[in-house]
Amino acid sequence: MKFLLALLAACCLLPAAAQPRWSYSFRMDTASARPALEVVLAFKGDASGQTELLLPDAWASERELYRAVTALEVGGPDAVLGAGRDSLHRLIRHRPGAALTVRYRLQQDWTGPYENPKHFRAVLRWNWIHLSGYSLLVRPEAPKEQLVALQLSWKAMPAGWSIANSLHCGSRQWSGRLRVGDLENSFFLAGDFRLYEQRVDGRPLRFAIRGDWDFPDTEFMERAVRIIGSERAFWKDSGEPYYLVAAAPLGGQGTIAGNSMFQSFLVDMSPDARVDVSLMGILAHEYFHRWVGIDLTLAGPENDQKWFSEGFTEYYTFKMLWRAGLLDTGAYVSEMNRLLHAYHTSPVAREPLTFLRDHYWDNSYSQRLPYVKGASFAFWLDGRIAAASGGLRSLDDLLFALRSDLRRGAVVSDTGLLRTAKAMGVADVEDVFRAAIVAGGLVPAADHPALPGYRISPETFYPFTLGFGSASLRKGGQVDGVVAGSAAWKAGLRNGMVLQGWSFVNNDVSRPVTLKVEDGNGGLKAINYLP
């Protein structure tokens, strides 16, 4: 029996022993002419005597993130750093299995304010930094599913700086095991962030906030706690032992951007942001990704399944806010109408599924297409499931069934989703999917039994238009290209006016455009109209 127990213990230890050990330490160089982060990575080289390094590559629309990496050097027995197979790789030749160190500096490779899309690159300022695993880490080449034993040390960062990231908050060191893909899909913050801890169903929820808005941190956190609590209750999932919500000020006006990452999400907001449906929508959308888009994904290329990961999430964003009592029924219906309007007036609404493989980052219409088309399909499917079951079932049950399949080890695919919907009584779901999602036709309209008193009715939709040249959208810029007879013109906007501020929701004709222009007397006047 002792021999058997020893053998079992040895077998259990083998996988852990085979896991690579990576140790990162970080130090801010405060004597540099520009903010610079010094990074040291320690690990064991490959037994072959050659180890390939992978440099930062891309995140979202930003490419060539390796341009922020400078002064790359290696140390270790007989270690020599050479060129790799392409610009993203370097090759270290070394004594087989030797202990190696990699040193490099990270410096911001762009100038200007912190704004979209530059916030996807390495952001290093004198009083704070914002980095993702994609922009921060030089690492040994390894599969994204590879488990690594990781150590992080922030002990050499400036005194008084807060430390917050997707793995830990407040402390200056951390160790644990995680997948390489999760490490990449993490973000790392440090600097003048205000750190808080709240509780949701007894579990800690961390917050890291910097900057100031017209609302207190407590109001932002209260809404986040309600939204996260309601979504955990929906999925009957009490949540992870660690989760971080971060907020930072973003340049410009009328801008809110969210990014869902491993065990965390970050909300960037322009100074005029308010705790309204736009901000609550970002919070609800990004946290819902914990299940749809991260846990529950469809097989296939990423952009081919965004109609599900982003579209279904967008639909449930407002459904969850409605259920949580943060939107009344009228406001919920308005949000559904806004999504339907954005879909039917989009100039790319009739593009096929394959269009997004090469054109997703082309413009805002391409980026929004899977959100609004997928949400329209989800709205249609939700109504059809409810109608077929006499109101006893809904799209909720379809999602729960897919997640159950996932837990049993099944591959979740669009075929499985359609098969499940068909079993719920939606006989034409495959035809609608092929025609609308795949081929680029329009999703049909359908009433929703869960909204008594409301029905789908035809309406003439008008596309979003500012009514003047968008190149004028800069502080101190002169307005030009005003279209005579447009809503902007009727509201009093004229060529030559000096623009000092603006607020609008792109592609949303239900919300007003507000422009602040100089009045000629040293002050400002507001021009308001529906786009």
C-alpha positions as CSV (number, residue, x, y, z in Angstrom):
1,M,0.0,0.0,0.0
2,K,2.8,2.4,0.8
3,F,4.4,1.7,-2.6
4,L,1.0,2.3,-4.4
5,L,0.5,5.7,-2.5
6,A,4.0,6.8,-3.4
7,L,3.5,5.9,-7.0
8,L,0.2,7.8,-7.2
9,A,1.9,10.8,-5.6
10,A,4.7,10.7,-8.1
11,C,2.2,10.5,-11.0
12,C,0.4,13.5,-9.6
13,L,3.6,15.5,-9.4
14,L,4.7,14.9,-12.9
15,P,2.4,17.4,-14.7
16,A,3.2,20.2,-12.2
17,A,7.0,19.5,-12.6
18,A,6.6,19.8,-16.3
19,Q,5.0,23.2,-16.1
20,P,7.3,26.1,-17.1
21,R,8.2,28.5,-14.4
22,W,8.3,32.2,-15.4
23,S,9.2,34.9,-13.0
24,Y,8.7,38.6,-13.9
25,S,9.9,41.6,-12.0
26,F,9.0,45.2,-12.8
27,R,10.7,48.5,-12.0
28,M,9.7,52.0,-13.1
29,D,12.8,54.0,-14.3
30,T,12.0,57.5,-12.8
31,A,15.4,58.9,-14.1
32,S,14.6,58.3,-17.7
33,A,13.8,61.1,-20.1
34,R,10.5,59.4,-20.9
35,P,8.5,57.0,-18.7
36,A,10.1,53.5,-19.0
37,L,9.3,50.2,-17.3
38,E,12.2,47.8,-16.8
39,V,11.2,44.2,-17.0
40,V,13.2,41.1,-16.0
41,L,12.1,37.6,-16.9
42,A,13.7,34.5,-15.4
43,F,13.0,31.0,-16.7
44,K,14.6,27.8,-17.7
45,G,15.8,27.4,-21.3
46,D,14.8,24.5,-23.5
47,A,16.7,21.2,-23.3
48,S,17.5,21.6,-27.0
49,G,19.8,24.6,-26.3
50,Q,17.5,26.9,-28.3
51,T,14.6,28.9,-26.9
52,E,12.3,31.1,-29.0
53,L,11.1,34.4,-27.6
54,L,7.8,35.9,-28.6
55,L,7.5,39.7,-28.6
56,P,4.3,41.7,-28.1
57,D,2.2,41.4,-31.3
58,A,-1.3,42.9,-31.5
59,W,-4.4,43.7,-29.5
60,A,-7.8,44.8,-31.0
61,S,-7.0,47.2,-33.9
62,E,-3.4,47.9,-32.9
63,R,-0.5,46.1,-34.5
64,E,3.3,46.0,-34.1
65,L,3.1,46.3,-30.3
66,Y,6.8,45.1,-30.2
67,R,7.8,48.7,-31.2
68,A,7.5,49.6,-27.5
69,V,10.2,47.1,-26.5
70,T,13.8,48.4,-26.4
71,A,17.1,47.3,-24.9
72,L,16.3,43.6,-25.2
73,E,19.2,41.4,-23.8
74,V,19.6,38.0,-22.4
75,G,21.8,36.4,-19.7
76,G,22.8,32.9,-18.8
77,P,25.4,30.2,-19.5
78,D,26.6,30.7,-23.1
79,A,23.4,32.6,-23.9
80,V,23.4,34.5,-27.2
81,L,20.4,36.4,-28.5
82,G,19.8,36.3,-32.3
83,A,17.2,37.1,-34.9
84,G,14.1,35.0,-35.1
85,R,12.0,33.7,-37.9
86,D,10.2,37.1,-38.2
87,S,9.9,40.5,-36.5
88,L,7.8,39.0,-33.6
89,H,10.4,36.4,-32.6
90,R,14.0,36.3,-31.3
91,L,16.1,33.1,-30.8
92,I,18.3,32.4,-27.8
93,R,21.1,29.9,-28.1
94,H,22.2,28.7,-24.7
95,R,23.5,25.8,-22.7
96,P,20.8,23.1,-22.7
97,G,18.3,23.6,-19.9
98,A,20.2,26.6,-18.5
99,A,18.6,29.2,-16.2
100,L,18.1,32.3,-18.4
101,T,17.2,35.9,-17.8
102,V,15.6,38.3,-20.4
103,R,15.8,42.0,-19.7
104,Y,14.0,44.8,-21.6
105,R,12.6,48.2,-21.4
106,L,9.1,49.2,-22.3
107,Q,8.4,52.7,-23.5
108,Q,5.2,54.2,-25.0
109,D,5.7,54.3,-28.8
110,W,3.0,56.9,-29.4
111,T,2.2,60.5,-28.4
112,G,-1.0,62.3,-27.5
113,P,-3.8,61.9,-25.0
114,Y,-5.0,58.6,-23.7
115,E,-7.8,57.8,-26.1
116,N,-9.2,55.1,-28.4
117,P,-7.6,53.2,-30.0
118,K,-4.2,54.1,-28.7
119,H,-5.1,52.7,-25.3
120,F,-4.7,49.3,-26.8
121,R,-1.0,49.9,-27.0
122,A,1.5,50.2,-24.1
123,V,0.5,53.2,-22.0
124,L,3.2,54.6,-19.7
125,R,2.9,57.9,-17.9
126,W,4.8,59.4,-15.0
127,N,2.0,58.8,-12.6
128,W,0.4,55.7,-13.9
129,I,0.7,52.8,-16.4
130,H,-1.9,50.7,-18.3
131,L,-0.7,47.6,-20.0
132,S,-2.2,44.4,-21.3
133,G,-0.5,41.0,-21.5
134,Y,-0.5,41.6,-25.2
135,S,1.5,44.8,-24.9
136,L,3.6,44.1,-21.9
137,L,5.1,40.6,-22.1
138,V,8.1,39.2,-23.9
139,R,7.9,35.5,-23.2
140,P,9.0,32.1,-24.4
141,E,7.0,30.8,-27.3
142,A,4.3,28.4,-25.8
143,P,0.8,27.3,-26.7
144,K,-2.0,29.4,-25.2
145,E,-3.3,26.3,-23.4
146,Q,0.0,25.7,-21.7
147,L,-0.1,26.0,-17.9
148,V,2.7,28.0,-16.4
149,A,3.8,28.6,-12.8
150,L,4.0,32.3,-12.7
151,Q,5.6,34.8,-10.3
152,L,5.1,38.6,-10.4
153,S,7.0,41.1,-8.4
154,W,6.2,44.8,-8.3
155,K,8.4,45.6,-5.3
156,A,10.6,48.0,-7.2
157,M,7.7,50.2,-8.4
158,P,7.5,53.7,-6.9
159,A,6.4,54.0,-3.3
160,G,2.8,55.1,-3.0
161,W,1.8,53.5,-6.3
162,S,-1.2,51.2,-6.3
163,I,-0.9,47.9,-8.0
164,A,-4.0,46.3,-9.7
165,N,-4.3,43.7,-12.4
166,S,-6.3,40.7,-13.6
167,L,-4.5,38.4,-11.1
168,H,-4.2,40.4,-7.8
169,C,-4.9,43.8,-6.3
170,G,-3.0,45.8,-3.7
171,S,-0.1,43.5,-3.0
172,R,3.3,43.9,-4.7
173,Q,3.9,40.2,-5.5
174,W,1.9,37.3,-6.7
175,S,2.4,33.6,-7.6
176,G,0.1,31.0,-9.1
177,R,-0.6,28.9,-12.1
178,L,-2.6,29.9,-15.2
179,R,-2.8,29.4,-18.9
180,V,-0.6,31.4,-21.2
181,G,-3.7,32.6,-23.0
182,D,-5.2,34.0,-19.8
183,L,-1.9,35.7,-18.9
184,E,-1.9,37.4,-22.3
185,N,-5.6,38.4,-21.9
186,S,-4.9,40.1,-18.6
187,F,-4.4,43.8,-17.9
188,F,-1.9,45.4,-15.6
189,L,-2.4,48.8,-13.9
190,A,-0.2,50.7,-11.5
191,G,0.0,54.3,-10.3
192,D,-2.5,56.8,-8.8
193,F,-5.5,54.4,-8.8
194,R,-7.9,54.4,-5.8
195,L,-8.4,50.8,-4.6
196,Y,-11.7,49.5,-3.1
197,E,-13.3,46.2,-2.1
198,Q,-17.0,45.5,-2.3
199,R,-18.9,42.2,-1.6
200,V,-21.3,40.4,-4.0
201,D,-22.9,37.3,-2.3
202,G,-20.1,37.3,0.2
203,R,-17.3,37.2,-2.4
204,P,-14.8,40.1,-2.9
205,L,-15.1,42.4,-5.9
206,R,-12.2,44.7,-6.4
207,F,-12.2,48.2,-7.9
208,A,-9.3,50.3,-9.2
209,I,-10.3,53.8,-10.2
210,R,-8.4,56.9,-11.3
211,G,-9.6,60.2,-12.6
212,D,-12.6,62.3,-11.7
213,W,-16.2,62.6,-13.1
214,D,-19.4,64.3,-12.0
215,F,-20.3,61.2,-10.0
216,P,-18.6,59.7,-6.9
217,D,-16.8,56.4,-7.0
218,T,-19.5,55.0,-4.7
219,E,-22.2,55.5,-7.3
220,F,-20.2,53.8,-10.0
221,M,-19.4,50.9,-7.7
222,E,-23.1,50.5,-6.5
223,R,-24.3,50.1,-10.1
224,A,-21.5,47.6,-10.8
225,V,-22.3,45.5,-7.8
226,R,-26.0,45.4,-8.7
227,I,-25.3,44.4,-12.3
228,I,-22.7,41.8,-11.5
229,G,-24.9,40.4,-8.8
230,S,-27.9,40.1,-11.1
231,E,-25.8,38.4,-13.8
232,R,-24.3,35.9,-11.4
233,A,-27.9,35.1,-10.2
234,F,-29.0,34.6,-13.8
235,W,-26.3,32.1,-14.5
236,K,-26.6,30.5,-11.0
237,D,-22.9,31.1,-10.7
238,S,-21.7,32.6,-7.5
239,G,-18.6,34.0,-9.2
240,E,-14.9,33.7,-9.2
241,P,-12.8,34.1,-6.0
242,Y,-11.2,37.2,-7.6
243,Y,-12.5,39.8,-10.0
244,L,-11.4,43.4,-10.7
245,V,-13.4,46.3,-12.2
246,A,-11.2,49.2,-13.3
247,A,-12.1,52.7,-14.6
248,A,-9.9,55.3,-16.1
249,P,-10.5,58.7,-17.8
250,L,-10.4,58.6,-21.6
251,G,-9.7,61.6,-23.9
252,G,-12.4,63.2,-26.0
253,Q,-16.1,63.6,-25.3
254,G,-19.1,61.4,-25.3
255,T,-16.9,58.3,-25.2
256,I,-17.2,55.1,-23.1
257,A,-15.2,52.0,-24.0
258,G,-15.1,48.7,-22.2
259,N,-12.7,45.7,-22.5
260,S,-13.5,42.4,-20.9
261,M,-10.3,40.5,-19.9
262,F,-9.4,37.5,-17.8
263,Q,-11.0,37.9,-14.3
264,S,-11.5,41.6,-15.0
265,F,-12.8,44.4,-17.1
266,L,-11.7,47.9,-17.7
267,V,-14.0,50.9,-18.5
268,D,-12.5,54.0,-20.0
269,M,-14.7,57.1,-19.9
270,S,-14.4,60.6,-21.2
271,P,-14.8,63.4,-18.5
272,D,-18.4,64.0,-19.4
273,A,-19.5,60.5,-18.7
274,R,-22.5,59.9,-16.4
275,V,-23.9,56.9,-14.6
276,D,-26.6,56.4,-17.2
277,V,-27.8,53.6,-19.6
278,S,-24.6,54.0,-21.7
279,L,-22.3,53.3,-18.7
280,M,-24.5,50.7,-17.2
281,G,-24.7,49.0,-20.6
282,I,-20.9,48.8,-20.8
283,L,-20.8,47.3,-17.3
284,A,-23.5,44.8,-18.1
285,H,-22.1,43.9,-21.5
286,E,-18.5,43.4,-20.4
287,Y,-19.4,41.2,-17.4
288,F,-21.8,39.1,-19.4
289,H,-18.8,38.1,-21.5
290,R,-17.6,36.1,-18.6
291,W,-20.1,33.5,-19.8
292,V,-20.9,34.4,-23.4
293,G,-17.7,35.1,-25.4
294,I,-15.2,33.7,-22.9
295,D,-16.7,30.6,-21.2
296,L,-19.3,29.9,-23.9
297,T,-17.9,30.4,-27.4
298,L,-18.8,28.9,-30.8
299,A,-16.3,26.8,-32.7
300,G,-14.7,28.6,-35.7
301,P,-12.8,31.8,-36.6
302,E,-13.3,34.6,-34.0
303,N,-14.9,37.1,-36.4
304,D,-17.3,34.4,-37.8
305,Q,-18.9,33.9,-34.3
306,K,-19.0,37.5,-33.2
307,W,-22.7,37.6,-34.1
308,F,-23.0,35.2,-31.1
309,S,-20.3,36.4,-28.7
310,E,-21.0,40.1,-29.2
311,G,-24.6,40.1,-30.6
312,F,-26.2,37.8,-28.0
313,T,-24.2,39.7,-25.3
314,E,-25.5,43.0,-26.6
315,Y,-29.1,41.7,-26.5
316,Y,-28.7,40.4,-22.9
317,T,-27.0,43.7,-21.9
318,F,-30.4,45.5,-21.8
319,K,-32.4,42.4,-20.9
320,M,-30.3,42.0,-17.7
321,L,-30.6,45.8,-16.9
322,W,-34.4,45.5,-17.3
323,R,-34.6,42.4,-15.1
324,A,-32.4,44.1,-12.4
325,G,-34.8,47.0,-12.3
326,L,-32.2,49.4,-13.7
327,L,-34.3,50.0,-16.8
328,D,-38.1,50.3,-16.8
329,T,-40.0,48.6,-19.6
330,G,-40.2,51.8,-21.7
331,A,-36.5,52.3,-21.5
332,Y,-35.8,48.7,-22.4
333,V,-38.1,48.9,-25.4
334,S,-36.3,52.1,-26.5
335,E,-32.9,50.3,-26.3
336,M,-34.3,47.4,-28.4
337,N,-35.6,49.9,-31.0
338,R,-32.2,51.6,-31.0
339,L,-30.5,48.3,-31.8
340,L,-33.0,47.5,-34.5
341,H,-32.6,50.9,-36.0
342,A,-28.8,50.7,-36.0
343,Y,-29.1,47.3,-37.7
344,H,-31.6,48.3,-40.4
345,T,-29.8,51.5,-41.3
346,S,-26.3,50.1,-41.3
347,P,-24.6,50.4,-44.7
348,V,-23.1,47.0,-44.2
349,A,-26.2,45.3,-42.9
350,R,-26.5,43.0,-45.9
351,E,-22.9,41.9,-46.0
352,P,-22.3,38.1,-45.6
353,L,-20.7,36.5,-42.6
354,T,-17.3,36.2,-44.3
355,F,-17.2,40.0,-44.7
356,L,-15.9,40.6,-41.2
357,R,-12.9,38.3,-41.6
358,D,-11.0,41.0,-43.4
359,H,-13.1,44.2,-42.7
360,Y,-14.0,44.1,-39.0
361,W,-11.6,47.0,-38.2
362,D,-12.4,49.1,-41.3
363,N,-14.9,51.5,-39.6
364,S,-17.5,51.8,-36.9
365,Y,-20.2,50.3,-39.0
366,S,-18.2,47.1,-39.6
367,Q,-17.3,46.9,-35.9
368,R,-20.9,47.3,-34.8
369,L,-22.4,44.9,-37.4
370,P,-22.1,41.7,-35.4
371,Y,-23.4,43.5,-32.3
372,V,-26.6,44.8,-33.9
373,K,-27.2,41.9,-36.3
374,G,-26.6,39.3,-33.6
375,A,-28.8,41.2,-31.1
376,S,-31.6,41.4,-33.7
377,F,-31.3,37.6,-34.3
378,A,-31.3,37.0,-30.5
379,F,-34.5,39.2,-30.2
380,W,-36.2,37.3,-33.0
381,L,-35.2,33.9,-31.6
382,D,-36.2,34.8,-28.0
383,G,-39.6,35.8,-29.2
384,R,-40.0,32.7,-31.3
385,I,-39.0,30.3,-28.5
386,A,-41.4,32.1,-26.1
387,A,-44.3,31.9,-28.7
388,A,-43.6,28.2,-29.5
389,S,-43.7,27.3,-25.8
390,G,-46.6,29.4,-24.7
391,G,-44.3,31.6,-22.7
392,L,-42.8,28.7,-20.7
393,R,-39.3,28.9,-22.3
394,S,-37.1,31.6,-23.7
395,L,-33.6,32.2,-25.1
396,D,-32.4,31.8,-21.5
397,D,-33.1,28.1,-21.7
398,L,-31.1,27.8,-25.0
399,L,-28.1,29.4,-23.4
400,F,-28.4,27.2,-20.3
401,A,-28.6,24.1,-22.6
402,L,-25.4,25.2,-24.5
403,R,-23.6,25.7,-21.3
404,S,-24.7,22.3,-20.1
405,D,-23.3,20.8,-23.3
406,L,-20.0,22.6,-22.7
407,R,-19.7,21.2,-19.2
408,R,-20.2,17.7,-20.6
409,G,-17.2,18.3,-22.9
410,A,-19.2,18.8,-26.1
411,V,-17.9,21.3,-28.8
412,V,-20.4,24.2,-28.9
413,S,-21.1,25.3,-32.5
414,D,-23.6,27.2,-34.5
415,T,-25.0,23.8,-35.6
416,G,-25.6,22.8,-32.0
417,L,-27.3,26.1,-31.3
418,L,-29.6,25.7,-34.3
419,R,-30.4,22.1,-33.3
420,T,-31.3,23.2,-29.8
421,A,-33.5,26.1,-31.0
422,K,-35.2,23.7,-33.5
423,A,-35.9,21.3,-30.6
424,M,-37.6,24.2,-28.8
425,G,-40.1,24.6,-31.6
426,V,-38.4,27.2,-33.9
427,A,-38.8,25.1,-37.1
428,D,-37.4,27.8,-39.5
429,V,-34.4,28.8,-37.4
430,E,-31.9,27.2,-39.8
431,D,-33.4,29.0,-42.8
432,V,-33.3,32.3,-41.1
433,F,-29.8,31.8,-39.9
434,R,-28.5,30.8,-43.3
435,A,-30.3,33.7,-45.0
436,A,-29.6,36.5,-42.5
437,I,-26.5,35.6,-40.6
438,V,-24.5,33.7,-43.2
439,A,-25.7,35.1,-46.5
440,G,-26.3,38.7,-45.4
441,G,-30.1,39.0,-45.6
442,L,-32.1,40.9,-43.0
443,V,-33.3,39.2,-39.8
444,P,-37.1,39.1,-39.9
445,A,-39.2,40.9,-37.4
446,A,-41.2,39.1,-34.7
447,D,-43.3,40.1,-31.8
448,H,-42.1,39.3,-28.3
449,P,-44.6,37.6,-25.9
450,A,-42.5,38.7,-22.9
451,L,-43.4,42.3,-23.8
452,P,-47.2,42.4,-23.5
453,G,-48.7,45.6,-25.0
454,Y,-45.8,46.0,-27.4
455,R,-45.7,44.7,-31.0
456,I,-43.3,45.0,-33.9
457,S,-44.6,47.6,-36.5
458,P,-43.0,48.9,-39.7
459,E,-41.4,52.3,-39.6
460,T,-39.3,54.4,-41.9
461,F,-35.8,54.4,-40.6
462,Y,-33.3,57.2,-41.3
463,P,-29.5,56.8,-41.1
464,F,-27.4,58.6,-38.6
465,T,-25.9,61.8,-39.9
466,L,-24.2,64.7,-38.1
467,G,-25.1,67.1,-40.9
468,F,-21.6,68.5,-41.1
469,G,-18.0,67.4,-41.9
470,S,-16.8,65.0,-39.2
471,A,-13.2,66.3,-39.7
472,S,-14.4,69.3,-37.8
473,L,-14.7,67.2,-34.6
474,R,-11.7,68.6,-32.8
475,K,-11.5,71.1,-30.0
476,G,-11.0,74.5,-31.5
477,G,-11.8,73.3,-35.0
478,Q,-13.8,75.3,-37.4
479,V,-17.1,73.7,-38.5
480,D,-17.4,73.0,-42.2
481,G,-19.5,71.0,-44.6
482,V,-22.8,71.9,-42.9
483,V,-25.6,70.5,-45.1
484,A,-28.2,73.1,-45.8
485,G,-31.6,71.9,-44.6
486,S,-30.2,69.2,-42.3
487,A,-31.1,69.0,-38.6
488,A,-27.8,70.6,-37.7
489,W,-28.5,73.5,-40.0
490,K,-32.0,73.9,-38.7
491,A,-30.6,74.0,-35.2
492,G,-28.4,76.9,-36.1
493,L,-25.0,75.3,-36.9
494,R,-23.1,77.2,-39.6
495,N,-19.8,76.9,-41.4
496,G,-17.0,78.8,-39.6
497,M,-18.3,78.3,-36.1
498,V,-15.5,77.3,-33.6
499,L,-16.3,73.9,-32.0
500,Q,-15.2,73.5,-28.3
501,G,-17.2,70.5,-27.2
502,W,-19.6,67.8,-28.4
503,S,-21.6,64.9,-27.1
504,F,-23.5,62.2,-29.1
505,V,-23.8,58.4,-29.4
506,N,-22.5,57.3,-32.8
507,N,-25.1,55.6,-35.0
508,D,-27.9,56.3,-32.5
509,V,-30.6,58.7,-34.0
510,S,-32.7,58.4,-30.8
511,R,-30.2,60.5,-28.7
512,P,-29.5,64.1,-29.3
513,V,-26.3,65.6,-30.6
514,T,-25.1,68.5,-28.4
515,L,-22.4,70.8,-29.8
516,K,-20.8,73.6,-27.9
517,V,-19.6,76.4,-30.1
518,E,-18.1,79.8,-29.3
519,D,-20.8,82.5,-29.2
520,G,-18.5,85.4,-30.3
521,N,-18.7,87.1,-26.9
522,G,-16.1,85.0,-25.1
523,G,-18.6,82.3,-24.0
524,L,-20.2,79.1,-25.4
525,K,-23.6,78.3,-26.7
526,A,-25.2,74.8,-27.1
527,I,-26.7,73.6,-30.3
528,N,-28.9,70.5,-29.9
529,Y,-30.6,68.3,-32.5
530,L,-31.4,64.7,-33.4
531,P,-29.0,63.3,-36.0
